[in-house]
Amino acid sequence: MAAGWRYTQRHLGVAAAVALVAGFVASDAMAQSNSGRTSVSAGADFSHAYYFRGIAQERSWLIAQPYIDLTFSLFEGDVGLNSVTFTIGQWNSLHTGQSGNAGPAVNTAAWYESDFYTGFGFGVDNWDFGITYAAYLSPNDSFGSVKEVALSLAVDDSALLGGFALAPHGLLAIELDGQADGGAGEGVYLEVGVEPGLSVEGTPVSVSFPVTIGMSLTDYYEGTPGNDDLLGYVDLGLVASAPIPVPESFGAWGVSGGIHLLSLGDALKGFNNGDKLQAVGTFGFSIAY
């Protein structure tokens, strides 16, 4: 199943709500090249493995995940509520492995997943709140459709902690129809994480160290019948990113790459052929205007 967590980037990559939070970041990067109230970000991420909130989707050959977001600025202020945005986006996962071109199904195709998401973001002082609706679909019928609503929270603590800023975030996703783990009932997913970072002196390169914990509040990591694991996974990452120098009229371009180490809980080991640890390398580029 499914994305939204541009894990081979954001999500991923994150998830649909994470994609919305990324819209806030993209808006800042685009400020100098786009003076209007509409901003666009697009790009693609590449990897050899794709996990959705710790649930293995593909672990072989090449995975390409193109996406595009369109964000509208509805309100801008100076004190208290300083921004309101509306975002609509689409995310895809194309596979050449068993879940794509190399799969056994007669009508198997590379287009494993296509996600649509839309939502609102609210900036209050140094806090960003988001509410997002997402639909995760499989054009090659590898999984059943899943629909969810998610609440996100991100905090900019750089003014308080300076170079020791942690950039904490949280995500609460509630399944409305369908299950990410293919279980018996819709579940509720909770994610918390931090992403401290630093700039490499004398270069435009920045490095971040994302740490994410994914948990099931109810029926999200069902595992064996009647068993709902609380801890889904822990993700430790190392990601480097840098801008690509282009004329200002072309927007903001960037490239990134990194590695994530996943430690899976008991239920998720069953989705990963019994393996508890998995390393995932990623590479991607983005364009924002």
Legacy VTK file of the C-alpha trace (Angstrom):
# vtk DataFile Version 3.0
C-alpha trace
ASCII
DATASET POLYDATA
POINTS 289 float
0.000 0.000 0.000
0.473 3.554 -0.066
2.401 6.727 0.245
1.881 10.225 1.342
4.881 9.712 3.556
7.297 10.642 0.831
9.708 8.350 2.553
11.916 7.898 -0.339
11.874 11.600 0.465
9.293 13.039 2.834
6.931 11.520 2.921
7.098 11.034 2.418
9.068 10.001 2.058
5.893 11.575 4.000
2.739 11.437 4.496
-0.062 13.403 3.063
-0.017 15.742 6.033
3.737 15.815 5.895
3.395 16.895 2.286
1.303 19.801 3.514
3.953 20.813 6.056
6.481 20.696 3.227
4.292 23.223 1.447
5.083 25.744 4.188
8.814 25.139 3.685
8.497 25.422 -0.075
6.631 28.712 0.310
9.593 30.217 2.164
12.046 28.999 -0.457
9.933 30.477 -3.236
9.375 33.881 -1.680
12.010 35.653 -3.752
11.005 34.111 -7.089
7.203 34.158 -6.695
5.602 37.315 -5.337
2.040 36.044 -5.908
-0.223 33.992 -3.676
0.155 30.724 -5.591
3.186 28.477 -5.315
4.097 25.212 -7.007
6.558 22.544 -5.940
7.403 19.421 -7.910
10.113 16.814 -8.072
10.944 13.133 -7.949
12.640 10.770 -5.525
14.434 7.523 -6.345
15.275 4.505 -4.215
15.655 0.728 -4.120
13.018 0.258 -1.401
9.717 1.826 -0.451
8.130 1.629 3.002
4.892 3.326 3.976
5.016 4.073 7.698
7.240 1.040 8.116
5.062 -1.269 5.971
7.129 -2.769 3.129
5.764 -2.036 -0.353
8.767 -2.881 -2.552
12.398 -3.849 -1.829
13.929 -4.466 -5.251
14.997 -2.824 -8.495
14.235 0.861 -9.123
11.511 2.949 -7.508
10.665 6.414 -8.870
8.269 8.716 -7.024
7.294 11.940 -8.859
4.993 14.477 -7.217
3.504 17.947 -7.585
1.923 20.303 -5.021
-0.061 23.483 -5.631
-0.406 25.819 -2.629
-2.588 28.933 -2.375
-1.928 31.590 0.261
-5.329 32.613 1.643
-4.165 34.903 4.439
-0.963 36.539 5.654
-0.566 38.368 8.968
2.080 39.600 11.378
0.922 38.617 14.871
-0.789 35.458 16.101
-2.362 33.773 13.090
0.180 34.706 10.411
-0.785 32.431 7.510
-3.561 30.293 6.089
-2.846 28.101 3.066
-4.722 25.608 0.936
-2.801 22.800 -0.761
-3.756 20.229 -3.374
-1.273 17.648 -4.604
-0.618 14.356 -6.316
2.100 11.754 -5.577
3.058 8.580 -7.455
5.213 5.498 -7.010
6.492 3.662 -10.098
8.149 0.256 -9.604
10.212 -2.024 -11.820
10.218 -4.850 -9.226
7.642 -7.500 -8.276
4.973 -4.931 -7.379
5.413 -3.279 -10.790
6.777 -4.287 -14.195
8.266 -7.575 -12.955
5.107 -8.684 -11.160
3.252 -11.927 -11.896
-0.173 -10.403 -12.637
-1.339 -10.412 -16.246
-2.094 -6.697 -16.301
0.761 -5.614 -14.024
2.216 -2.201 -14.828
4.881 0.003 -13.264
2.334 2.472 -11.831
1.978 0.958 -8.352
0.474 3.918 -6.525
-1.226 7.237 -7.126
-2.156 9.463 -4.164
-4.314 12.571 -4.086
-4.351 14.897 -1.097
-5.737 18.285 -0.176
-5.862 20.322 3.000
-5.423 23.542 4.918
-2.409 24.834 6.822
-2.388 27.418 9.611
0.667 29.295 10.852
0.403 30.622 14.415
3.573 32.335 15.621
6.232 29.592 15.236
3.686 26.734 15.063
2.299 25.195 11.874
-0.955 23.223 12.017
-2.384 21.218 9.143
-5.468 19.164 8.309
-5.324 16.944 5.223
-7.561 14.491 3.417
-5.757 11.825 1.366
-6.800 9.010 -0.944
-4.211 6.283 -1.677
-4.970 4.403 -4.923
-3.251 1.611 -6.869
-3.513 1.909 -10.672
-2.113 -1.639 -11.119
-4.479 -3.040 -8.454
-1.719 -4.087 -6.052
-3.773 -2.951 -3.024
-7.221 -1.686 -2.154
-7.869 2.034 -1.906
-7.332 3.721 1.459
-8.780 7.072 2.518
-7.753 9.000 5.615
-7.791 12.359 7.325
-4.651 13.581 9.093
-3.761 16.307 11.567
-0.194 17.621 11.613
1.825 19.898 13.867
5.322 21.308 13.285
7.278 23.701 15.504
10.055 26.074 14.480
12.209 26.197 17.617
15.233 27.829 15.971
14.647 31.194 17.658
14.724 29.471 21.061
17.482 26.886 20.545
19.523 28.395 17.700
21.933 25.859 16.252
20.514 23.190 18.569
16.998 23.451 17.113
15.165 20.110 16.906
12.266 21.032 14.577
9.781 18.643 16.266
6.682 17.464 14.443
3.686 15.248 15.046
1.106 13.533 12.837
-2.203 11.853 13.658
-3.801 9.933 10.770
-7.276 8.378 10.988
-8.291 5.810 8.376
-11.801 6.407 7.053
-12.044 3.613 4.495
-9.545 0.791 3.910
-6.491 -0.266 5.939
-2.811 0.377 5.294
-1.876 -2.964 6.890
-4.645 -4.897 5.149
-6.109 -5.737 8.559
-9.642 -6.229 9.791
-10.493 -2.625 10.675
-9.597 0.999 10.061
-6.796 2.206 12.319
-5.357 5.343 13.887
-1.675 6.155 13.342
0.503 8.450 15.460
3.909 9.762 14.398
6.348 11.935 16.344
9.794 13.057 15.315
12.562 15.625 15.285
14.939 16.790 12.576
18.017 18.634 13.881
20.344 19.945 11.208
23.410 21.953 10.413
25.038 23.792 7.525
28.376 22.679 6.149
30.641 25.709 6.562
31.888 27.203 3.318
29.377 25.268 1.178
25.658 25.557 0.327
25.129 22.028 1.669
22.912 21.401 4.696
22.688 18.143 6.625
19.780 16.936 8.735
19.342 13.998 11.094
15.650 13.048 11.091
14.377 10.697 13.791
10.823 9.376 13.450
8.740 7.024 15.581
5.545 5.524 14.135
2.910 4.041 16.445
-0.544 2.497 16.330
-3.129 4.068 18.619
-5.628 1.468 17.463
-5.677 -1.240 14.753
-2.926 0.285 12.617
-0.276 -2.428 13.046
-2.569 -5.396 13.617
-0.038 -8.143 12.873
-1.466 -11.511 13.925
-5.266 -11.692 14.474
-6.258 -9.974 17.710
-2.832 -8.380 18.191
-2.357 -4.622 17.726
1.267 -3.552 18.276
1.820 -0.077 19.733
5.302 0.442 18.283
5.445 0.249 14.519
8.936 1.430 13.648
11.808 3.769 14.449
13.524 5.590 11.570
17.011 7.111 11.936
18.114 9.189 8.957
20.996 11.177 7.547
20.050 13.528 4.694
22.156 16.070 2.795
20.624 18.726 0.541
21.875 21.598 -1.582
20.395 24.199 -3.930
21.003 23.999 -7.668
22.109 27.404 -9.005
19.613 28.570 -11.630
18.346 32.022 -12.681
15.930 33.468 -10.135
13.123 33.520 -12.696
13.341 29.701 -12.869
12.341 29.333 -9.193
14.217 27.402 -6.496
15.843 24.098 -7.497
17.403 21.607 -5.125
18.913 18.153 -4.841
19.072 15.807 -1.856
20.284 12.370 -0.901
20.537 10.273 2.210
20.113 7.012 4.035
17.509 5.819 6.524
17.800 2.909 8.938
14.465 1.378 9.882
13.981 -0.709 13.010
10.647 -2.530 12.741
8.336 -3.682 15.510
7.044 -7.236 15.816
3.963 -6.737 13.629
5.929 -5.052 10.841
8.498 -7.852 10.748
5.724 -9.902 9.200
5.448 -7.393 6.348
9.223 -7.523 5.870
9.922 -11.263 5.510
10.883 -11.463 9.184
13.641 -8.835 8.919
13.799 -6.328 11.777
16.306 -3.874 10.259
16.254 -2.308 6.803
18.530 0.355 5.297
17.063 2.549 2.572
19.104 4.914 0.380
17.394 7.834 -1.363
18.113 10.486 -3.981
15.841 13.257 -5.211
15.456 16.640 -6.846
12.853 19.375 -6.416
11.660 22.519 -8.159
9.666 25.241 -6.417
8.128 28.401 -7.859
LINES 1 290
289 0 1 2 3 4 5 6 7 8 9 10 11 12 13 14 15 16 17 18 19 20 21 22 23 24 25 26 27 28 29 30 31 32 33 34 35 36 37 38 39 40 41 42 43 44 45 46 47 48 49 50 51 52 53 54 55 56 57 58 59 60 61 62 63 64 65 66 67 68 69 70 71 72 73 74 75 76 77 78 79 80 81 82 83 84 85 86 87 88 89 90 91 92 93 94 95 96 97 98 99 100 101 102 103 104 105 106 107 108 109 110 111 112 113 114 115 116 117 118 119 120 121 122 123 124 125 126 127 128 129 130 131 132 133 134 135 136 137 138 139 140 141 142 143 144 145 146 147 148 149 150 151 152 153 154 155 156 157 158 159 160 161 162 163 164 165 166 167 168 169 170 171 172 173 174 175 176 177 178 179 180 181 182 183 184 185 186 187 188 189 190 191 192 193 194 195 196 197 198 199 200 201 202 203 204 205 206 207 208 209 210 211 212 213 214 215 216 217 218 219 220 221 222 223 224 225 226 227 228 229 230 231 232 233 234 235 236 237 238 239 240 241 242 243 244 245 246 247 248 249 250 251 252 253 254 255 256 257 258 259 260 261 262 263 264 265 266 267 268 269 270 271 272 273 274 275 276 277 278 279 280 281 282 283 284 285 286 287 288
